[in-house]
Amino acid sequence: MATFDVLADDATNTDPESKNRHLQATITALRQALEDAEAERSTVRQSVRAAYQDEIAELKATITALRDALEEARHDGRAAVERAVANAADEIAQLRQAAAALRDAIENLREGHRQEIQRLNAAAQDEAVQFHAAIRVLREQLEEAAFRTHSVKQEALAGAANEIEELKATCMALRHELDSVDSVRGNGS
């Protein structure tokens, strides 16, 4: 990040040309800081998008507001430069104030991004814990249901086997009885 201390009090001269050079150096440093902040914000946005795709919708509103704030800050900086060129002596003090305000705004934006990322990380971790707990409960329920299904199936198979055996025995008994009736008819005729 570029330093903002371009206009040290002991380094400023009273002639307008020196003040203009210091003013241009301050403007360059502010622009570089804004570009650095924009690049950092873009990097953070890409990493958050990759890690938390579901959170992008919430972050878009925040990013849009921050982008507007940065554009407004750039516009204010340009307006301050134009005023400084027209009124160099009076505007130098105002530009120092604008530089401090921009520095604070950039630091506030960074802190806001950091806090938002921490909040999103915490929310994602909480959700992951909840999903793991739900998966564990569902797995246990599935295993219990599979065990119950297996037990019911075994009982049904055992019942069916017993019924088959009983039907076989009944068929055998009926066949013997039928054979007995046929043999009695065959002997009687």
C-alpha positions as CSV (number, residue, x, y, z in Angstrom):
1,M,0.0,0.0,0.0
2,A,1.3,3.5,-0.8
3,T,2.1,5.9,2.0
4,F,0.0,8.9,2.6
5,D,2.6,11.0,4.3
6,V,3.8,12.7,1.1
7,L,3.4,16.2,2.5
8,A,5.5,16.2,5.7
9,D,5.1,19.6,7.4
10,D,8.9,20.2,7.5
11,A,9.2,19.4,3.8
12,T,6.6,21.9,2.5
13,N,7.8,25.2,1.0
14,T,5.8,28.3,0.7
15,D,6.1,28.9,-3.0
16,P,3.2,27.8,-5.2
17,E,5.3,25.6,-7.5
18,S,6.5,23.5,-4.5
19,K,3.0,23.3,-3.1
20,N,1.7,22.1,-6.5
21,R,4.4,19.4,-6.7
22,H,3.5,18.2,-3.2
23,L,-0.2,18.4,-4.1
24,Q,0.4,16.2,-7.2
25,A,2.4,13.8,-5.1
26,T,-0.4,13.6,-2.6
27,I,-2.9,13.0,-5.4
28,T,-0.8,10.3,-6.9
29,A,-0.5,8.5,-3.6
30,L,-4.2,8.8,-3.0
31,R,-4.9,7.4,-6.5
32,Q,-2.5,4.5,-5.9
33,A,-4.1,3.8,-2.5
34,L,-7.5,3.7,-4.2
35,E,-6.2,1.4,-6.9
36,D,-4.6,-0.8,-4.3
37,A,-7.9,-0.9,-2.4
38,E,-9.8,-1.8,-5.5
39,A,-7.3,-4.6,-6.4
40,E,-7.5,-6.0,-2.9
41,R,-11.3,-5.8,-2.9
42,S,-11.3,-7.7,-6.2
43,T,-9.1,-10.4,-4.8
44,V,-11.2,-10.8,-1.7
45,R,-14.4,-10.9,-3.8
46,Q,-13.0,-13.8,-6.0
47,S,-11.8,-15.8,-3.0
48,V,-15.2,-15.4,-1.2
49,R,-17.1,-16.2,-4.4
50,A,-15.1,-19.4,-4.8
51,A,-15.5,-20.5,-1.1
52,Y,-19.0,-19.3,-0.5
53,Q,-21.0,-19.3,-3.6
54,D,-24.2,-19.2,-1.7
55,E,-23.2,-16.0,0.1
56,I,-22.5,-14.1,-3.1
57,A,-26.1,-12.6,-3.3
58,E,-25.6,-11.0,0.1
59,L,-22.2,-9.7,-0.7
60,K,-23.2,-8.2,-4.0
61,A,-25.3,-5.5,-2.3
62,T,-22.3,-4.7,0.0
63,I,-19.9,-4.6,-2.9
64,T,-22.1,-2.4,-4.9
65,A,-22.4,0.1,-2.0
66,L,-18.6,0.0,-1.4
67,R,-18.0,0.5,-5.1
68,D,-20.3,3.5,-5.1
69,A,-18.5,4.9,-2.1
70,L,-15.1,4.5,-3.8
71,E,-16.4,6.1,-7.0
72,E,-17.8,9.0,-4.9
73,A,-14.4,9.2,-3.1
74,R,-12.6,9.3,-6.5
75,H,-15.0,12.0,-7.7
76,D,-14.4,14.0,-4.5
77,G,-10.7,13.7,-4.9
78,R,-10.8,14.9,-8.5
79,A,-13.0,17.8,-7.5
80,A,-10.6,18.7,-4.7
81,V,-7.7,18.6,-7.2
82,E,-9.5,21.0,-9.6
83,R,-10.2,23.4,-6.7
84,A,-6.6,23.1,-5.5
85,V,-5.3,24.2,-9.0
86,A,-7.6,27.2,-9.0
87,N,-7.0,28.2,-5.4
88,A,-3.6,26.6,-4.5
89,A,-2.9,28.3,-1.2
90,D,-6.4,27.9,0.3
91,E,-7.0,24.4,-1.1
92,I,-3.9,22.7,0.3
93,A,-5.4,22.5,3.8
94,Q,-8.7,21.2,2.4
95,L,-6.8,18.5,0.4
96,R,-5.0,17.4,3.5
97,Q,-8.4,17.0,5.2
98,A,-9.8,15.1,2.2
99,A,-6.7,12.8,2.2
100,A,-7.3,12.0,5.8
101,A,-11.0,11.3,5.2
102,L,-10.1,9.0,2.3
103,R,-7.5,7.2,4.3
104,D,-10.1,6.7,7.1
105,A,-12.7,5.6,4.5
106,I,-10.3,3.0,3.0
107,E,-9.4,1.7,6.4
108,N,-13.1,1.5,7.4
109,L,-13.8,-0.4,4.1
110,R,-11.0,-2.8,4.8
111,E,-12.3,-3.4,8.3
112,G,-15.8,-3.8,7.1
113,H,-14.6,-6.4,4.5
114,R,-12.6,-8.2,7.2
115,Q,-15.6,-8.4,9.5
116,E,-18.0,-9.5,6.8
117,I,-15.6,-12.3,5.8
118,Q,-15.3,-13.4,9.4
119,R,-19.1,-13.4,9.8
120,L,-19.5,-15.4,6.6
121,N,-16.8,-17.9,7.7
122,A,-18.6,-18.3,11.0
123,A,-22.0,-18.7,9.4
124,A,-20.6,-21.3,7.0
125,Q,-18.9,-23.2,9.8
126,D,-22.1,-23.2,11.8
127,E,-24.1,-24.4,8.8
128,A,-21.5,-27.2,8.2
129,V,-21.8,-28.3,11.8
130,Q,-25.6,-28.4,11.5
131,F,-25.4,-30.4,8.2
132,H,-23.0,-32.9,9.8
133,A,-25.4,-33.4,12.7
134,A,-28.3,-33.8,10.4
135,I,-26.4,-36.3,8.3
136,R,-25.4,-38.3,11.4
137,V,-29.1,-38.4,12.6
138,L,-30.3,-39.4,9.1
139,R,-27.7,-42.0,8.8
140,E,-28.6,-43.5,12.2
141,Q,-32.3,-43.4,11.2
142,L,-31.5,-45.1,7.9
143,E,-29.5,-47.8,9.5
144,E,-32.2,-48.4,12.1
145,A,-34.8,-48.6,9.3
146,A,-32.7,-51.0,7.3
147,F,-32.3,-53.2,10.3
148,R,-36.0,-53.1,11.0
149,T,-36.7,-53.8,7.3
150,H,-34.3,-56.7,7.3
151,S,-35.9,-58.1,10.5
152,V,-39.4,-57.8,9.1
153,K,-38.2,-59.4,5.9
154,Q,-36.6,-62.3,7.8
155,E,-39.8,-62.8,9.9
156,A,-41.9,-62.7,6.7
157,L,-39.6,-65.2,5.0
158,A,-39.7,-67.5,8.1
159,G,-43.5,-67.2,8.2
160,A,-43.8,-67.9,4.5
161,A,-41.4,-70.9,4.9
162,N,-43.6,-72.3,7.7
163,E,-46.7,-71.7,5.7
164,I,-45.2,-73.5,2.7
165,E,-44.2,-76.4,4.9
166,E,-47.7,-76.5,6.3
167,L,-49.2,-76.4,2.8
168,K,-46.8,-79.2,1.7
169,A,-47.8,-81.3,4.7
170,T,-51.5,-80.6,3.9
171,C,-50.9,-81.5,0.2
172,M,-49.2,-84.7,1.2
173,A,-52.0,-85.6,3.6
174,L,-54.6,-84.9,1.0
175,R,-52.6,-86.9,-1.6
176,H,-52.5,-89.8,0.9
177,E,-56.1,-89.5,1.6
178,L,-56.9,-89.3,-2.2
179,D,-54.7,-92.4,-2.8
180,S,-56.6,-94.1,0.0
181,V,-60.0,-93.2,-1.5
182,D,-58.7,-94.3,-5.0
183,S,-57.5,-97.6,-3.6
184,V,-60.8,-98.2,-1.8
185,R,-62.7,-97.5,-5.0
186,G,-60.4,-99.7,-7.0
187,N,-60.9,-102.5,-4.5
188,G,-64.6,-102.0,-4.3
189,S,-65.2,-102.1,-8.1
